[in-house]
Amino acid sequence: MPLYHDDDQAMLADSASQFMAEQGNIAKQLRHWRDRDCPDGFGHELWKQFAEMGFTGMLLDEGDGGLGMGHVEAGIVLEEIGRNLTPSPFLTSSVLAATALKHGSDDMRGRYLPGLVSGESVFAVAIDEGPKHRPERIKTRAEKSGNGFKLSGQKDFVIHGASSDMIVVAARTSGSDDDNDGITLFAVPKDAANMSHDAVRLVDSSVATHTKFDGVELDGDAVIGEVDGGREILDAILAAGRVGSAAEGVGVASGAMDMTVEYLKQRKQFGKLIGEFQALQHRASHLYSEVEIARAATIKAQQLLDAGSEKADLMSSVAKAKVAKAAGLSVREGVQMHGGIGMTDEYDIGLYMKRDRALGEFFGDAYYHAGRVAELSGY
């Protein structure tokens, strides 16, 4: 498959680019909500506009009110979100939770998906249980209690946890903490008793929570899929999250690079535009090639995921690792080429560095995925 968008995808990219630049730009969204210390960290009105554009249900089947699109199309929206640093629950709700809810019962899909499609609902996914992404180890427990379950444990850095109408929680229903099997996914409603959130604002001004479950009582119909059979669904969520966060990272890298190149064309030093200095030209050229390679790796991972290929798992980690390196290079070069003003809040380039730091950790950093690529390749 070619590593570029077809005509329909190109039209979607044009539409998403214009919409996000006009409605999701830094001044109108990120700075606006950050400077007001918004407890959600994003605008619900913009989320409803996402729904009007059809973005919120992109990955859902048409029978559930969605558009029946794939991860390539979702990645187009995510890249524009990254390019504009748009605070949005799109990744957590329309990609991660939507992937999980596809495996839910008819009743569960009927309960939650209409709100997602309309932009009325926001969802979160709770997987990690420590400072680093280690989904292989799940120790949050769900014990049988009557006709349902009692959920106990803690999940860390749950993005939009306190703002969500429902949280998809990965818990252990059998076996030891490191077992591959024995995982069950639950749809936990926001009003569940004995669930508490300790909200923290991350470096990029997004809001996450340390969410505690102190004997949360859940009915049997809160189970997504089969009891003890959630690892396959969890793997699907992880693959979608890795590819999705990689796509957003490509947008962060591209946005920072475009801003830097524009600055090279305007800033003068010693009577010349700094973009005329060969050393900076070489650095800009190297950066461009790295970002394009990262974009190609991400598109390949999206295509394999949409095709249901067994190689999608490997390629999702390749994309996540490569994008983390490219985005890190882009934001560092951006700040350095802007000079001292690049570290001031007045200039947006520093905001790209902050978003890269948070996004780089989301669903595993470059080192985690480099190690995972080695393991999956037989090393």
Summary of the structure (lengths in Angstrom):
residues: 379
radius of gyration: 20.7
end to end distance: 27.7
largest distance: 78.5
contacts: 1361
relative contact order: 0.11
helix: 54%
strand: 16%
